[in-house]
């Protein structure tokens, strides 16, 4: 595939793990780091392993997220990354505005999500934030993976659609980068290879195994499509996309070239 060119079609950041994707026009990247603000916050289970100040990566099971809590997708959320004000909307109506820099704002957000998640009286999630750390699924494997970014090939999604007769929103895979112009599934063969992504040099380091979070419609919050089973039955694996390590500083933008 040397010389193959693709294009970046969409860029996304997920400031709160399990909540809405926020589209970007561009992202500034640095070696060993992921998208700025990606998975900056998370909703930790109060009876789980998360404690303020924790340094090791934690499994997704320690947090409220789409893999087990699909109703979170029914919210339209946005974090203003300049002010740390988190808003949530339902059917276009604002139902939460919380300044996460303040104790009052954090408490209000925790009580709001306790209601959304239908937790028992007196039980609230813990709004987790650890300076310099991100709550990515890959982070459970150590500090290096915490700085990875995730990429999905739109041609692979279309191939799955055509083979299963389904309509599959690529946002189900919650990737940072959606690319087009590559052969379907060719991204899985890139592990260990370096290539240019816009003005950034990256290396593909890990194939992404998918989980039940992909079953959830990103607009309705309904668990309506057995995506992992569909991939497994069609291809004999449960993979979609790869993780990338950033090697050089630079910028990636929508419509940037991907050059192998």
Secondary structure, 3 states (H helix, E strand, C coil): CCCCEEEEEEEEECCECCCCCEEECEEEECCCCCCCCCCCEEEECCCCCCCCCCCCCCCHHHECCCCCCHHHHHCEEEEECCCCEEEEEECCEEEEEEECCCHHHHHHHHHHHHHHCCCCCCCCCEEECCCCCCCCCHHHHCHHHHCCEEEEEHHHHHHHHHHHCCCCCHHHHCCCEEEECCCCCHHHHCCCCEEEECCEEEEEEEEEECCHHHHECCCCCCECCCHHHHHHHHHCCCEEEEEEEECCCEEEECCCEEEC
